[in-house]
């Protein structure tokens, strides 16, 4: 076929697969060359109807076919993630039927797989590819409506009520929110983004309500979204609600009514928008369209393959992932959890396959006594994943996806603490160890004795609870704080007993001063026992102006750096990227209070400016430069990260691809005025 063309395969042969295949006939770029079903008869029937030569009785066989360049995934909702990931790993471009996945964590896994394999990923919101939607975006961006104040989007219908249908069965991801509510959220995010000059926008706040039916799925529901610029959006949906499908955009100068926002079909014989300028008669804006929405959709993916990115208003990977997060929050607020999301059912990665490590730039270190079952030193990843699970909608699904992704990026070290999330992080990690079968390769840091339980007895009680949650022993134990009223000898004796009992192999202190570390190790040496082999203090390019919490200690100063280099203790640095200072800082002292209090200072802004300058030269973000600074120190150092999303883990990995010279380290930290 010509260069601007795409050979398609379709996974599944249900109703929507037939609809797409008919649309593909009108496409200017696509040719259907293969179809796959779970049965040969179904594949043959579909193939005969659409004159498809290659008819497979398994999805794997279609993905293995070299002629297939792109796949349309038309399986039930719970299977989207598995087959999208497998399609990406097979090197196929992906058009996945909505919703992209069952939940936001799985959507992130799909997006990461597409990025890893260099394939295009598009969520199959066909209306996003239609000229009508492009016209809506144009009108919003042109200012014809004035300041956008409110968006109203409804998509609801009355189903036949069959509890085993895909519309109502929780096992199939049933309910209005995932089936058609996703359209309303997608529409509102698109319009709110257009109002701000962006491809899409994310809501700042979500308020949701809904009615769960007899099956447990949502019969109907509504959500109120608040976007930047004080744009409000009302989303209404249902599969047991005769609500219809329409949208309205309310502006300060005019309103825009969209009679058929999702099917982009004719009303009164023509495709139209209705512009209501305040004080004037309504105007009809006719839309020219020479193909079906599905034909435009197929051509949009072909254009994405040619250009290397999905062009808005089509819904690419980042946009699709954001949409799923909103749907997760909507479901969470009405108490809708699918059977697939319960711990008993989450026993494998989203791909359905055993975890594997993909090519990556991760680097590793070793620590004395931290060994595997054969006594060989463990490879401790230089980036350590924290388990606070900040940013999660559902900590369980979020944590498992985050841990799977970290492992596949070469991560081997996890940082836990008795106080993190009331123990949720430890429980999720324990489930991950149990179901993934990789505990032997991992280094587990367990922390406890957080005030007011920072005593030898408190440490023992918290350790017992943590190990029970984790279902395993640790590799490294860290006291979460120091208690100056407890002599260092008592700490060493208590911690040494933990080693003797096999609870962990090495120990250290988080937020311990150099003076106390030295005193503890002098005691251990005199007694002939193992002392502290590591510490976990703050270390970052930015100076910690004020402690984040009482008892926090930073080791970023020159004397501390020299001490760690001389003594060889491993430093596991928390807030290694200054808790977002290099990503979010601006000279706005009304911003995040903690960021302002702990990190804002003239010298830190100078460090930020230098990191930004070097980042521009290297073609990376300032965050990467800040992480590279930490990992380039001339002593054993590891960077603890607490990503809120999988993409943030990927950003941190960029630090391994930036080499900083000793002179650059000094310049970044204001220890040199050498002109760069």
Secondary structure, 3 states (H helix, E strand, C coil): CCCCCEEEEEECCCHHHHHHHHHHHCCCCEEEEEEECCCHHHHHHHHHHHCCCEEECCHHHHHCCCCCCEEEECCCHHHHHHHHHHHHHCCCEEEEECCCCCCHHHHHHHHHHHHHHCCCEEEECHHHHCHHHHHHHHHHHHCCCCCEEEEEEEEEEECCCCCCCCCCCHHHCCCHHHHHHHHHHHHHHHHHHHHCCCCCCCCCEEEEEEEECCCCCEEEEEEEEEECCCEEEEEEEECEEEEEEEEEEEECCEEEEECCCCCCCCECCECEEEEEECCCCCEEEECCCCCCHHHHHHHHHHHHHHHCCCCCCCCEHHHHHHHHHHHHHHHHHHCCCCHHHCCCCCCCCCCCCCCCCCCCCCCEECCCCCECCCCCECCEECEEEECCCCCCCCHHHHHHHHHHHHHHCCCCEEEEECCHHHHHHHHHHHHHHHHHCCHHHCEEEEEECCCCCCCHHHHHHHHHHHHHHHCCCCCEEEECCCCCCCCHHHHHHHHHHHHHCCCCCEEEEECCCHHHHHHHHHHHHHHCCCCCCEEECECCCCCCCCCCCCCCCECCCHHHHHHHHHHCCEEEEECCCHHHHHHHCCCCCCCCHHHHHHHCCHHHHHHHHHHHHHHHHHCCCHHHHHHHHHHCCCCCEEEEECCCCHHHHHHHHHHHHCCCCHHHHHHHCCCCCCCC
